[in-house]
């Protein structure tokens, strides 16, 4: 699929933002996330993603343990 040399979002980081701005401002980023997911799943089309995608149910403990812990997260504004 190719694309930009660097990601404009962090993969594997899940969070909730009460308000992220207008749809116009965020649709491009959302499309990049979908394309990244498709690449990670080894599919080229939305129908193929729908056919091959698998949802895995995990426990709350697994979610906490799989997340960032025992590390200090850097402020992304400081990274250049």
ChimeraX commands (.cxc) that place a marker at each C-alpha (Angstrom):
marker #1 position 0.00,0.00,0.00 radius 0.5
marker #1 position 2.92,2.33,0.63 radius 0.5
marker #1 position 2.48,5.85,1.76 radius 0.5
marker #1 position 4.13,8.43,3.93 radius 0.5
marker #1 position 7.63,7.71,5.22 radius 0.5
marker #1 position 6.50,8.12,8.84 radius 0.5
marker #1 position 3.27,7.30,10.63 radius 0.5
marker #1 position 1.11,10.19,11.74 radius 0.5
marker #1 position -0.28,8.07,14.57 radius 0.5
marker #1 position 1.01,5.50,17.03 radius 0.5
marker #1 position -0.01,1.93,16.32 radius 0.5
marker #1 position -1.30,-0.15,19.18 radius 0.5
marker #1 position -2.20,2.84,21.31 radius 0.5
marker #1 position -5.87,2.90,22.17 radius 0.5
marker #1 position -7.49,5.82,23.91 radius 0.5
marker #1 position -10.63,7.88,24.12 radius 0.5
marker #1 position -10.73,11.55,23.23 radius 0.5
marker #1 position -14.00,13.29,24.15 radius 0.5
marker #1 position -13.67,15.76,21.25 radius 0.5
marker #1 position -10.97,15.54,18.60 radius 0.5
marker #1 position -12.24,18.26,16.29 radius 0.5
marker #1 position -14.39,18.27,13.20 radius 0.5
marker #1 position -14.87,15.28,10.91 radius 0.5
marker #1 position -13.18,17.27,8.13 radius 0.5
marker #1 position -10.05,17.59,10.27 radius 0.5
marker #1 position -9.93,13.89,11.21 radius 0.5
marker #1 position -11.18,11.84,8.27 radius 0.5
marker #1 position -7.72,11.67,6.66 radius 0.5
marker #1 position -6.15,10.27,9.83 radius 0.5
marker #1 position -8.99,7.76,10.20 radius 0.5
marker #1 position -8.41,6.54,6.65 radius 0.5
marker #1 position -4.69,6.12,7.36 radius 0.5
marker #1 position -5.58,3.97,10.37 radius 0.5
marker #1 position -7.90,1.78,8.30 radius 0.5
marker #1 position -5.21,1.37,5.61 radius 0.5
marker #1 position -2.64,0.46,8.26 radius 0.5
marker #1 position -5.00,-2.14,9.71 radius 0.5
marker #1 position -5.59,-3.56,6.23 radius 0.5
marker #1 position -1.84,-3.81,5.67 radius 0.5
marker #1 position -1.36,-5.54,9.04 radius 0.5
marker #1 position -4.09,-8.03,8.09 radius 0.5
marker #1 position -2.59,-8.65,4.65 radius 0.5
marker #1 position -5.63,-7.49,2.70 radius 0.5
marker #1 position -6.04,-5.04,-0.17 radius 0.5
marker #1 position -9.78,-4.32,-0.18 radius 0.5
marker #1 position -12.53,-3.56,2.34 radius 0.5
marker #1 position -14.53,-6.69,1.32 radius 0.5
marker #1 position -11.41,-8.81,1.85 radius 0.5
marker #1 position -10.91,-7.19,5.28 radius 0.5
marker #1 position -14.54,-7.92,6.18 radius 0.5
marker #1 position -14.07,-11.54,5.13 radius 0.5
marker #1 position -10.75,-12.16,6.91 radius 0.5
marker #1 position -11.01,-9.95,10.02 radius 0.5
marker #1 position -11.23,-11.69,13.37 radius 0.5
marker #1 position -12.28,-10.10,16.63 radius 0.5
marker #1 position -10.49,-11.44,19.70 radius 0.5
marker #1 position -12.17,-10.94,23.05 radius 0.5
marker #1 position -9.70,-10.29,25.86 radius 0.5
marker #1 position -10.06,-9.73,29.58 radius 0.5
marker #1 position -9.65,-6.38,31.28 radius 0.5
marker #1 position -6.47,-7.71,32.87 radius 0.5
marker #1 position -5.05,-8.60,29.45 radius 0.5
marker #1 position -5.86,-5.12,28.22 radius 0.5
marker #1 position -4.02,-3.52,31.15 radius 0.5
marker #1 position -1.05,-5.90,30.91 radius 0.5
marker #1 position -0.81,-5.44,27.13 radius 0.5
marker #1 position -0.74,-1.67,27.43 radius 0.5
marker #1 position 2.13,0.64,28.29 radius 0.5
marker #1 position 3.26,0.04,31.86 radius 0.5
marker #1 position 6.44,0.35,33.88 radius 0.5
marker #1 position 7.69,3.01,31.45 radius 0.5
marker #1 position 7.60,6.78,31.24 radius 0.5
marker #1 position 5.81,7.96,28.12 radius 0.5
marker #1 position 7.43,10.90,26.35 radius 0.5
marker #1 position 5.35,13.88,25.35 radius 0.5
marker #1 position 5.03,13.55,21.56 radius 0.5
marker #1 position 5.39,17.33,21.21 radius 0.5
marker #1 position 8.96,17.05,22.51 radius 0.5
marker #1 position 9.95,14.42,19.92 radius 0.5
marker #1 position 11.13,15.87,16.63 radius 0.5
marker link #1:1,2 radius 0.2
marker link #1:2,3 radius 0.2
marker link #1:3,4 radius 0.2
marker link #1:4,5 radius 0.2
marker link #1:5,6 radius 0.2
marker link #1:6,7 radius 0.2
marker link #1:7,8 radius 0.2
marker link #1:8,9 radius 0.2
marker link #1:9,10 radius 0.2
marker link #1:10,11 radius 0.2
marker link #1:11,12 radius 0.2
marker link #1:12,13 radius 0.2
marker link #1:13,14 radius 0.2
marker link #1:14,15 radius 0.2
marker link #1:15,16 radius 0.2
marker link #1:16,17 radius 0.2
marker link #1:17,18 radius 0.2
marker link #1:18,19 radius 0.2
marker link #1:19,20 radius 0.2
marker link #1:20,21 radius 0.2
marker link #1:21,22 radius 0.2
marker link #1:22,23 radius 0.2
marker link #1:23,24 radius 0.2
marker link #1:24,25 radius 0.2
marker link #1:25,26 radius 0.2
marker link #1:26,27 radius 0.2
marker link #1:27,28 radius 0.2
marker link #1:28,29 radius 0.2
marker link #1:29,30 radius 0.2
marker link #1:30,31 radius 0.2
marker link #1:31,32 radius 0.2
marker link #1:32,33 radius 0.2
marker link #1:33,34 radius 0.2
marker link #1:34,35 radius 0.2
marker link #1:35,36 radius 0.2
marker link #1:36,37 radius 0.2
marker link #1:37,38 radius 0.2
marker link #1:38,39 radius 0.2
marker link #1:39,40 radius 0.2
marker link #1:40,41 radius 0.2
marker link #1:41,42 radius 0.2
marker link #1:42,43 radius 0.2
marker link #1:43,44 radius 0.2
marker link #1:44,45 radius 0.2
marker link #1:45,46 radius 0.2
marker link #1:46,47 radius 0.2
marker link #1:47,48 radius 0.2
marker link #1:48,49 radius 0.2
marker link #1:49,50 radius 0.2
marker link #1:50,51 radius 0.2
marker link #1:51,52 radius 0.2
marker link #1:52,53 radius 0.2
marker link #1:53,54 radius 0.2
marker link #1:54,55 radius 0.2
marker link #1:55,56 radius 0.2
marker link #1:56,57 radius 0.2
marker link #1:57,58 radius 0.2
marker link #1:58,59 radius 0.2
marker link #1:59,60 radius 0.2
marker link #1:60,61 radius 0.2
marker link #1:61,62 radius 0.2
marker link #1:62,63 radius 0.2
marker link #1:63,64 radius 0.2
marker link #1:64,65 radius 0.2
marker link #1:65,66 radius 0.2
marker link #1:66,67 radius 0.2
marker link #1:67,68 radius 0.2
marker link #1:68,69 radius 0.2
marker link #1:69,70 radius 0.2
marker link #1:70,71 radius 0.2
marker link #1:71,72 radius 0.2
marker link #1:72,73 radius 0.2
marker link #1:73,74 radius 0.2
marker link #1:74,75 radius 0.2
marker link #1:75,76 radius 0.2
marker link #1:76,77 radius 0.2
marker link #1:77,78 radius 0.2
marker link #1:78,79 radius 0.2
marker link #1:79,80 radius 0.2
view
